[in-house]
Amino acid sequence: MKKLKYGIIIEAALLLAVVGVIVLGGNKSEGIRQFMKETFLPRFLTTEGGTEKKYIKWVDFDVCSEAMVKACDLDINSHSENVKLNWIQLLAYLGTRYGGDFSRYKEKDLTSLADKLKSGETTMEAVTKDMKYYTYYLEAYTAVLGGLVGEYEIEAAKEDKPEEKVWVKKYGLKAYLPLAKYFPYSDYDDFGVSRTYGYKRRHLGHDMMGQVGTPVIAVESGYVEALGWNRYGGWRIGIRSFDGKRYYYYAHLRKNYPYNKELAAGSIVQAGDVIGYLGRTGYSNTENVNNIDTPHLHFGLQLIFDESQKEGSNEIWVDCYDIVKFLYHNRSEAAKVPDSKEWKRIYNIKDPAAEEFKKNKGDTNIVPHNTDEDTGDSIEGTGEQGR
């Protein structure tokens, strides 16, 4: 048995060596390299005991904003009804049906399913029982969207006394666009385009061009896992969702005053809080340097199903373009704090997930997220575009 075990180990090592030559060298096509890195190599991840870890190793999130908006509305509108619809389950059903390709999306596919569920004609369990990949899409889409909709309390102006606020309980979209309300920005789908500063790589985020000093908003409630300088992202903040599945990355923040001064590693933030300010820092080994030509926020979303995916070659970053379009429907309003460079949100929120995390914070092991794609060759020259 020992000989067999060692033989398998040696064979696997040789196979990985061959794969390494294909992925890291030679003149093979980029398509082969990408396939090997994203699909083939992850299958060889093992535990210390030698058995394969069972977790998702790649997600291509292609859900269009129109589908997210409609599914979210169906969920919210059914919240007080006998049959409650789950927007992520609805999207997972469509993802399974479309093979993950939402260019095939038709609203009638969604509404038809919702009508059958609400009428009692069928259930999600019945309609998906023969869908081989439904559980994959449900887990993957839950990792992306899991913390965006739910119950919460938020301040609102009194109808008879607008200068006073009251707390209101709600159910709905409790995540926010990454930039404050009324601040202009422009963007396009730039995920995956080439970046060459430091080393050749794909752009694993979404750039939102705007004015220096625009308040940057926490998309989802979570805790600060990274805060400081990164030679590519400049001043940046990394916030981990309370369920550990999502890591939100906000980069190229303002020179000299990048963050909300109250933040530190381990700080708890609520969705909609002002966490920093848009700028153009980055592309430098020296801290606090403006080396980005166009002021913008680099907004990234990393999925983490296992801590081995947190940093290194197994990271999963998803295209945020349609997520941002979806979140445009909920923007946090902020006001400037007199005689300071700070902005604060106007209407505070109480997220039950944050309250629960606070109770158990002592049991949580918060490990700093240090690299943020900071891998590859040493830096030479200067870059012209954001990371």
Residue pairs with C-beta under 8 A, 6 or more apart in sequence:
5 50
12 44
16 41
16 44
19 36
19 40
19 41
22 28
22 32
22 33
22 36
23 33
23 36
23 37
23 41
37 313
38 58
39 58
41 313
42 57
42 58
42 314
43 52
43 57
45 52
45 53
45 57
45 308
45 314
46 52
46 53
47 53
53 306
53 308
55 305
55 306
56 136
56 139
56 140
56 143
56 303
56 305
56 316
57 305
57 309
57 314
57 316
58 316
59 140
59 143
59 144
59 303
59 316
59 318
60 100
60 318
61 140
61 141
61 144
61 318
61 319
61 323
62 100
62 101
62 102
62 103
62 319
63 91
63 95
63 102
63 141
63 144
63 322
64 102
64 103
64 105
64 322
65 322
65 323
65 325
65 326
66 105
66 107
67 91
67 94
67 102
67 105
67 110
68 87
68 91
68 145
68 322
68 323
68 326
69 326
69 329
70 107
70 110
70 111
71 87
71 88
71 90
71 91
71 110
72 87
72 149
72 173
72 326
74 85
74 87
74 90
74 110
74 111
74 114
75 84
75 85
75 86
75 87
75 90
75 149
76 149
76 171
76 172
76 173
78 84
78 85
78 118
79 171
81 118
83 117
83 118
83 120
85 114
85 117
85 118
86 124
87 145
87 149
88 138
88 141
88 142
88 145
88 146
89 124
89 138
90 110
90 113
90 114
91 137
91 141
91 145
92 134
92 137
92 138
92 140
92 141
92 142
93 113
93 124
93 127
93 128
93 131
93 134
93 137
94 102
94 105
94 109
94 110
94 113
95 102
95 137
95 140
95 141
96 128
96 131
96 133
96 134
96 137
97 109
97 131
98 104
98 105
100 137
113 127
116 122
116 127
117 123
117 124
117 127
128 134
140 303
142 245
143 245
143 246
143 303
143 305
144 246
144 301
144 303
144 318
144 323
146 241
146 243
146 245
146 246
147 175
147 220
147 221
147 222
147 241
147 242
147 243
147 246
147 353
148 173
148 174
148 175
148 220
149 172
149 173
149 174
149 175
150 171
150 174
150 352
150 353
151 169
151 170
151 171
151 352
152 169
152 170
152 171
152 174
152 349
152 350
152 351
152 352
153 167
153 168
153 169
153 170
153 349
153 350
154 167
154 168
154 170
154 347
154 348
154 349
154 350
155 165
155 166
155 167
155 168
155 347
155 348
155 349
156 165
156 166
156 167
156 168
156 347
157 163
157 164
157 165
158 164
158 165
158 166
165 347
167 350
173 327
173 329
173 330
174 221
174 271
174 330
174 349
174 351
175 219
175 220
175 271
175 327
175 330
176 217
176 218
176 219
176 271
176 272
176 327
176 330
176 331
176 332
177 217
177 219
177 324
177 327
177 328
177 330
177 331
177 332
178 208
178 216
178 217
178 219
178 250
178 297
178 299
178 324
178 327
179 185
179 208
179 210
179 214
179 215
179 216
179 217
179 278
179 297
179 331
180 214
180 215
180 216
180 217
180 274
180 331
180 332
180 333
180 334
180 343
181 331
181 332
181 333
181 334
182 331
182 333
183 210
183 211
183 214
183 215
184 210
184 211
185 208
185 209
185 210
185 214
185 297
186 208
186 209
186 210
187 206
187 207
187 208
187 209
187 321
187 324
188 321
189 206
189 319
189 321
190 203
190 206
190 207
190 321
191 202
191 203
191 204
191 205
191 206
191 319
191 320
191 321
192 202
192 203
192 204
192 319
193 202
193 203
194 200
194 201
194 202
194 203
195 201
195 202
195 203
195 383
195 385
195 387
196 383
197 232
197 283
197 379
197 381
197 382
197 383
197 385
197 387
198 231
198 232
198 283
198 376
198 377
198 378
198 379
198 380
198 383
199 376
199 377
201 373
201 376
203 385
203 386
203 387
204 300
204 315
204 317
204 373
204 387
205 249
205 251
205 298
205 299
205 300
205 301
205 317
205 320
205 387
206 298
206 299
206 300
206 319
206 320
206 321
206 324
207 296
207 297
207 298
207 299
207 386
208 278
208 296
208 297
208 299
208 324
209 294
209 295
209 296
210 278
210 295
210 296
210 297
211 278
211 295
212 254
212 277
212 278
212 279
212 280
212 295
213 254
213 277
213 278
213 279
213 341
214 277
214 278
214 297
215 274
215 276
215 277
215 278
215 334
215 343
216 237
216 250
216 253
216 274
216 275
216 276
216 277
216 278
216 297
217 272
217 273
217 274
217 275
217 331
217 332
217 334
217 345
218 239
218 248
218 269
218 270
218 271
218 272
218 273
218 275
219 248
219 271
219 299
219 327
220 239
220 241
220 246
220 248
220 271
221 241
221 242
221 268
221 269
221 270
221 271
221 351
221 353
221 354
222 239
222 240
222 241
222 242
222 246
222 248
222 268
222 269
223 239
223 240
223 242
223 266
223 267
223 268
223 269
223 357
223 364
223 366
224 237
224 238
224 239
224 263
224 264
224 265
224 266
224 267
224 268
224 269
225 238
225 239
225 240
225 247
225 265
225 366
225 367
225 368
225 369
226 236
226 237
226 238
226 249
226 265
226 368
226 369
226 370
226 372
227 236
227 237
227 238
227 259
227 263
227 264
227 265
228 235
228 236
229 235
229 236
229 287
229 288
230 236
230 251
230 282
230 372
230 374
231 282
231 283
231 284
231 285
231 374
231 379
232 251
232 282
232 283
232 372
232 373
232 374
232 387
233 249
233 251
233 252
233 282
233 298
233 372
233 387
234 251
234 252
234 253
234 258
234 279
234 280
234 281
234 282
234 283
234 284
234 289
234 291
234 292
235 251
235 252
235 253
235 254
235 255
235 258
235 259
235 276
235 279
235 281
235 282
235 288
236 249
236 250
236 251
236 252
236 253
236 298
236 372
237 249
237 250
237 253
237 259
237 263
237 275
237 276
238 247
238 248
238 249
238 250
238 369
238 372
239 247
239 248
239 250
239 269
239 275
240 246
240 247
240 248
240 369
241 247
241 248
242 353
242 354
242 356
242 357
244 304
245 303
245 304
245 305
246 301
246 302
246 303
246 304
247 301
247 302
247 303
247 304
247 310
247 369
248 299
248 300
248 301
249 298
249 299
249 300
249 301
249 302
249 372
250 275
250 276
250 297
250 298
250 299
251 282
251 297
251 298
251 300
251 372
251 386
251 387
252 278
252 279
252 280
252 281
252 282
252 292
252 295
252 296
252 297
252 298
252 386
252 387
253 259
253 276
253 277
253 278
253 279
253 281
253 297
254 276
254 277
254 278
254 279
254 281
255 279
255 280
255 281
255 288
255 289
255 290
256 288
257 277
257 341
258 276
258 277
258 279
258 281
259 275
259 276
259 277
260 273
260 274
260 275
260 276
260 342
261 342
263 269
263 275
263 276
265 366
265 368
266 366
268 354
268 357
268 358
268 361
269 275
270 348
270 349
270 350
270 351
270 354
271 349
271 351
272 332
272 345
272 347
272 349
273 332
273 345
274 332
274 334
274 342
274 343
274 344
274 345
277 341
277 343
278 295
278 296
278 297
279 290
279 295
280 290
280 291
280 292
280 293
280 294
280 295
280 296
281 288
281 289
281 290
281 291
281 292
282 289
282 291
282 292
282 386
282 387
283 289
283 291
283 292
283 379
283 382
283 383
283 387
284 291
285 379
291 382
291 383
292 383
292 385
292 386
293 384
293 385
294 385
294 386
296 386
298 386
298 387
299 320
299 324
300 317
300 320
301 317
301 318
301 320
301 323
302 315
302 316
302 317
302 318
303 309
303 316
303 317
303 318
304 310
304 316
305 316
308 314
309 315
309 316
310 369
311 369
311 370
311 371
311 372
312 371
312 375
313 375
315 373
332 345
332 347
333 345
333 346
333 347
334 343
334 344
334 345
334 346
335 343
335 344
335 346
336 342
336 343
337 343
337 344
357 364
373 387
